[in-house]
Amino acid sequence: MLVEAVAAAQAERRRVRIWCAGCSTGQEPLSLAMAFAERHQTSGAPMPEIVATDVSEAALARARAGRFSQFEIQRGLPVRQMIRWFDTTGSDWVAKPELVKLVSFRRMNLVSDQPPPGRFDIILCRNVLLYLSTQTKTHVFPKLADALNPGGMLVLGAGETVIGQTKAFEPSKAFRGFYQLQGEEGRSQAVG
C-alpha cells in the first residue's frame, strides 16, 4: 500500500520524500529502499528520498552498517531479496553498499529535536508513539503534522492511532491504516 501511496504522489511529477521516524536498526528504511529500487528497475519509476532517524546512536550505527543476524533478516524477507541485496559474513547478513546509500540515516530525538529539514510526503512513525506518554504525544503530533506536505500521509504501527490523541490527523479514505492532515482532501481525492 505504501508503494501505491508513493505512486500517487509521484503522479504530481515531483520527487517523493519519506521519513522513517524511530528507524531503530534500519530494517524499515532498508526494506523500503529495496522495494523502491526494485520498482525503479522494473518500471523506471523515480526513487523516493528516504530519510531515517532514531535517538540511539548505537541503533543508527547498526542501521548504517546494514548488518543483521540470520534471525533478523529472515523475518518477512523473501530469500530472493536476501540474496539480491545482502552478502553473508560469517553468520550475519550485510546489506550491499548500493542499498545502504539509498537511505540517509540521522540522529534525532523525536520529542526534543526539530524534524529533518523540508517536508515529507509520507512519514512512518511505527511502534514509536506507544512508548510515549499522552502528554509527550501532544508535542510530537504537531511536529509530525508540520513536517508533512499538503496531502501527505502518516503511517503508525498496528497498535497506534491518532483517534482520541490529536485533532491534527484523520484516517485516510484512500489508504487504510494511513492518516492525513485533518480537513485535507489530499490524495484521497486524486486516488479514491
N, C-alpha and C positions, 0 to 999 in steps of 0.2 A: 504494500500500500504506500510505503514511503517513496518508492520509485515512481509510482503514479502521481503522487503529490509533487515531486520534483519535476516530472514531465509537464504537469500543468503549469508550474511556474516558468519552465523553460519555454513554454509556448509564447511567453511575453518577450522572447528573444534577448534575454539577459542571463548572465552567469548567476546561478543559484548559489546561495551561501547557506551552509548547515553548521550549526553549533551543537556539539555534544557536551553538555554541561555535566560535570561529575563523571568523566570518562573512565575513571579508575585505571586499570592496567591496559586499556586500549582495545578490548575486544569489539566494542560497539563501533567506534570510528573506523577501525581497520575492516570490519565486516561491511560497513557502508562503502568504503573505498573499493573493496573487491567487487561489490555489486555494481557500482557505477563504472568501474573500469571495464568490467565485462560487458556492460550495456554499451559503453563507448566503442569497444572493439567490434561488437556485432552490428550496431546501428549508426555509429558515428555521432551519437548524442554527446553534447558537451559535458565535460566533467564538472561537477559542482566543487566549490571550495569547501573543504571540511576543516573546521576549527574544533579542537578538543581541549577541554580544560579540566583540571582537577586541583584540589587543595594540597594533595600529597605529592611531594617531590619524588618519593620512593615509587609511588604508583606510576607517575609520569616517566620516570627512568625506565621502568619495565615496558611501558607503552612505546616509548621511543626505540627501545631495543627490539620490540616485537617478539619477545621470547616467551614461549608458553609450554607447559608440560603436555604430555600426551592426553591426560585427563581434561585439561582446559581446552585444548584445540578440538578434540573430538565431540565436544558438546554442541551439536547442531551444525557443525561444519562438514559438508559433504567431502568425501575422500578426493574427488576431482579438484576441488578448490584447495584442499590441503596441499596436494602435490603441485598445483599450479603456482600458488602464492607463498609457499613455505619450503624451507630446506630443513633437514634433520641435522642436529648437532648433539651427539650422544642420545639421550632420551628426550631431549627438548626439540621443539619445532621453532624455527626462527623465520620471521617474515622477511621476504626479499626486500632489498632496499627500494625497488621501484614501487612497492606497495606502501611502505612507511612514508615515503616522500609525498604521498598524496594527502597526508594529514599534517596539519600544523598543531603541534602539542604545546600548550602554555599552562603555567601555573596560575591558578585563580581561586580565590575564596568566594564562593557564590554569595555568601552573606555579607562580607565586608568590602569586597573589591568591585570595581566597575566591570561590566561585561567587556568582552573584546570589542575593539572599535568597529564601527559600521553596523549595519542592520542585517538581520538574517531572515531567510525565507522559512526555515524550519529550525526549531530548537528542540533537541531531545534532552529531556531532564528526567530520565527514567530511573526510578528507585533511589532518588536522592532526597526528595521532599519528605518522605516518610520518616527520615531521621531528624527532621526539624520540628521545633515546637510550633504551635499555631501562631504565636506572636512573631517568630522568626519568619514564617512563611509570608506574613503581611509585608515584610520588607523585600522578600525575594520575588514575589509575583509581579510587582511593578517594574522591577529590573528586567524581568523576562519580557514583559509587555513592551517596554521601551526599546528593547533590542530587536523586536520584530518589525519587518517591513509590513506595510498595509497588505492584508490578505495572507500574512504569514501564519504558520501553524506551530503549536506547541504540542509535543508528544510526551506524555508521562508514563510511568510504569503501570502495570495492571492493577496494582493496589493503591494507586493515587488518583486523585480527582481535583478539579478546580471547584466543583459544586460545593457550596457552603464554605469555601475557603477564600474566594476572591470574586469580585464583580468584573475584573478586567477581562476574563475569558468566558467563552461559552462553547459547548460541544459543537464541532463542525458538522454541518449537514452533509457534506460531501465525503468526508473521510472518518470512518468510525474509529473512535479512540483518540482522535486528534481534537485539539481545541484551537479556536480562532479568537481574535480580539472581539470583545463584546460589541455588538451592533454593527460589525463589519460583514458585508456580504462575502468579501474575499474571494477565494477560489470556489466557494460553494456555488456561486452563480455561473462561473466560467465552466465548471466541470459537471455540476449536478444539475 
